[in-house]
Amino acid sequence: MGKPHDPYPAGAGTAEDAHAVRITVRTAEHMRELGRRLAALLAPGDLVLLTGELGAGKTTLTRGLGEALGVRGAVTSPTFVIARVHPSLTGGPALVHVDAYRLGGGLDEMEDLDLDVSLPESVVVVEWGEGKVEDLSDARLQVVIGRTIGEERDRTADGESRERVSPGGLDGERDGADDTREVTVIGIGPRWAGQDLTPLVL
């Protein structure tokens, strides 16, 4: 399987104004730990975009982030409600967890959600948000999660290759050999200029 997408898509910053770290994540617990480390770098008003296929570990990472931020409520996939707000129990920023997969209207539709929270005073984490919600902030962290093993190519009867991805997934909380991910964290915009991302490396 190739890369899930170009980590420097058009209009989202380039290699010249972004910097990145790459982390190998082998288990669901490691993915949660990455989320906890990520939380230590975040401040109110920060935007985090999560990109990766279904089951890649986006919600697992957000769960660890929420644990470290000390927010109320279990962090689960917001698919059916589009967005969940988790208020802080420690006086810190709230966590706004958004699933933008069905958010066709982008930023305008986000504003129509009538979230009972001030986005500039919250940490906003958006799954499937690429190309939809970048205008929420002039800077963001883009987290790209891709599988590294458990992928094979078969040959069909006519000789064409096809991908076969082993079952299992970090968001299912099932640790195993097929759960290894390569995670690239990209800092884009003035907020992240010069920011050291190496503390994220497990």
matplotlib code that plots the C-alpha trace (Angstrom):
import matplotlib.pyplot as plt

x = [0.0, 1.3, 1.2, -2.3, -1.9, 0.6, 1.5, 2.0, -1.1, -1.8, -2.9, -1.8, 1.7, 4.8, 8.0, 9.6, 7.3, 6.5, 8.6, 7.8, 8.8, 8.0, 7.2, 6.8, 3.8, 3.6, 0.6, -2.6, -1.0, 1.9, -0.7, -2.4, 1.1, 1.7, -1.6, -0.5, 2.8, 1.0, -1.2, 1.9, 2.6, -0.9, -2.5, -5.9, -6.7, -4.6, -6.0, -5.0, -6.0, -5.9, -5.6, -5.6, -7.7, -10.6, -9.2, -5.8, -5.7, -7.1, -9.5, -7.0, -4.6, -7.3, -8.2, -4.6, -4.7, -7.9, -6.5, -3.5, -5.7, -7.8, -11.1, -14.5, -16.1, -14.9, -13.3, -14.9, -15.5, -17.8, -19.0, -22.8, -22.8, -20.1, -18.6, -18.2, -17.1, -15.1, -14.9, -11.7, -11.8, -8.5, -9.1, -7.4, -8.8, -11.8, -11.3, -13.5, -13.4, -14.8, -15.4, -15.5, -16.2, -19.8, -19.0, -19.5, -19.8, -16.4, -15.9, -19.4, -21.0, -18.7, -20.0, -23.6, -23.0, -23.7, -21.0, -21.4, -17.7, -15.4, -13.1, -10.3, -10.2, -10.3, -8.0, -9.8, -9.0, -10.6, -10.6, -11.0, -10.7, -8.1, -9.4, -12.4, -11.5, -8.0, -9.5, -10.2, -6.7, -3.6, -1.6, -2.1, -0.6, -1.3, -1.0, -0.8, -1.2, -0.3, 0.1, 3.6, 3.1, 0.3, 0.1, 0.7, 0.0, -1.8, -2.0, -5.4, -6.2, -5.5, -2.1, -3.2, -1.9, -4.2, -3.6, -4.6, -4.5, -4.5, -7.6, -7.3, -6.8, -5.6, -9.0, -10.3, -7.8, -6.4, -2.7, -0.9, 1.7, -0.6, -1.0, 2.3, 1.8, 4.1, 2.9, 4.1, 3.4, 3.7, 3.8, 2.4, 2.2, 3.6, 2.4, 4.7, 7.7, 10.7, 8.7, 10.6, 8.5, 11.1, 9.4, 6.7, 9.2, 8.5]
y = [0.0, 3.4, 6.5, 7.4, 10.8, 13.5, 15.0, 18.4, 18.8, 21.9, 24.8, 23.1, 24.3, 22.9, 21.2, 24.7, 26.0, 22.8, 20.4, 16.9, 13.9, 10.2, 7.7, 4.0, 3.0, -0.8, -1.1, 0.6, 1.5, 3.2, 5.1, 6.3, 7.3, 9.3, 11.1, 11.9, 13.3, 15.3, 16.8, 18.2, 20.3, 21.7, 24.9, 26.5, 27.3, 24.5, 22.5, 18.9, 17.1, 13.3, 11.4, 7.6, 4.8, 3.3, 1.6, 3.3, 4.5, 8.1, 7.7, 5.7, 8.6, 11.1, 9.0, 9.3, 13.0, 13.4, 11.5, 13.8, 16.9, 15.7, 16.0, 14.6, 11.7, 8.7, 9.7, 7.5, 7.9, 10.9, 9.5, 9.5, 12.9, 14.6, 16.4, 15.8, 18.4, 17.1, 19.8, 20.0, 18.7, 20.4, 24.0, 23.4, 23.6, 21.6, 18.9, 19.2, 15.9, 16.1, 13.5, 15.5, 12.5, 13.6, 17.3, 18.3, 22.0, 22.4, 25.4, 26.8, 23.5, 23.4, 26.8, 25.5, 22.7, 25.2, 23.7, 24.9, 25.9, 28.6, 27.0, 29.5, 28.4, 24.6, 22.0, 20.9, 17.4, 16.6, 13.2, 13.2, 17.0, 17.5, 20.0, 21.0, 22.8, 24.2, 27.7, 27.2, 28.3, 29.8, 26.9, 23.2, 19.9, 17.3, 13.7, 11.1, 7.5, 4.7, 0.9, -0.4, -4.2, -6.7, -5.6, -8.0, -8.0, -10.9, -11.7, -12.1, -14.6, -12.1, -11.2, -7.8, -7.0, -6.2, -5.2, -7.3, -5.7, -7.9, -7.5, -5.8, -2.2, 0.1, 1.7, -1.8, -1.8, -5.1, -5.1, -7.4, -7.8, -6.2, -3.0, -1.4, 2.1, 4.8, 8.2, 11.4, 14.6, 17.7, 21.2, 23.8, 27.5, 30.1, 28.5, 25.5, 27.4, 26.2, 24.0, 20.9, 17.9, 15.3, 14.7, 12.8, 10.1, 7.0]
z = [0.0, -0.8, 1.4, 2.6, 0.9, 0.2, 3.6, 1.9, -0.1, -2.2, 0.0, 3.2, 3.5, 1.9, 2.9, 3.1, 5.8, 7.6, 9.6, 10.7, 12.8, 11.9, 14.7, 14.5, 16.7, 17.4, 19.7, 20.8, 24.1, 22.2, 20.1, 23.3, 24.7, 21.5, 22.1, 25.7, 24.4, 21.8, 24.5, 26.2, 23.1, 22.7, 23.9, 23.6, 20.0, 18.5, 15.6, 15.0, 11.8, 11.8, 8.5, 8.1, 6.9, 8.9, 12.0, 11.6, 15.2, 15.0, 17.8, 19.9, 19.6, 20.6, 23.6, 24.9, 24.2, 26.1, 29.1, 29.3, 28.9, 31.8, 30.1, 31.1, 29.3, 27.3, 24.0, 21.3, 17.6, 17.0, 13.7, 14.5, 16.2, 14.0, 17.1, 20.8, 23.4, 26.4, 29.0, 31.1, 34.6, 35.5, 34.3, 31.0, 27.5, 26.4, 23.8, 20.7, 18.8, 15.3, 12.6, 9.4, 7.1, 6.5, 7.0, 3.4, 4.1, 5.8, 8.1, 7.5, 8.6, 11.6, 12.7, 12.3, 14.8, 17.6, 19.8, 23.4, 23.6, 22.3, 19.6, 20.2, 23.9, 23.0, 21.5, 18.3, 16.9, 13.5, 11.9, 8.1, 8.2, 5.4, 2.8, 5.0, 8.2, 7.8, 7.9, 11.6, 12.3, 10.6, 11.9, 12.6, 13.4, 10.7, 11.9, 9.1, 10.2, 7.8, 8.1, 7.8, 7.9, 7.4, 3.8, 0.9, -2.8, -4.4, -8.0, -9.6, -12.2, -15.0, -13.4, -12.0, -8.5, -5.7, -2.1, 0.8, 4.2, 7.3, 9.6, 12.9, 13.9, 16.6, 17.1, 17.9, 20.8, 19.7, 20.0, 17.6, 14.9, 12.3, 14.4, 13.6, 12.1, 10.8, 12.1, 10.6, 12.6, 10.6, 12.1, 9.7, 10.1, 12.5, 15.7, 15.0, 13.5, 15.4, 17.7, 18.7, 17.9, 18.9, 22.4, 20.4, 19.4, 21.4]

ax = plt.figure().add_subplot(projection="3d")
ax.plot(x, y, z, "-o")
ax.set_aspect("equal")
plt.show()
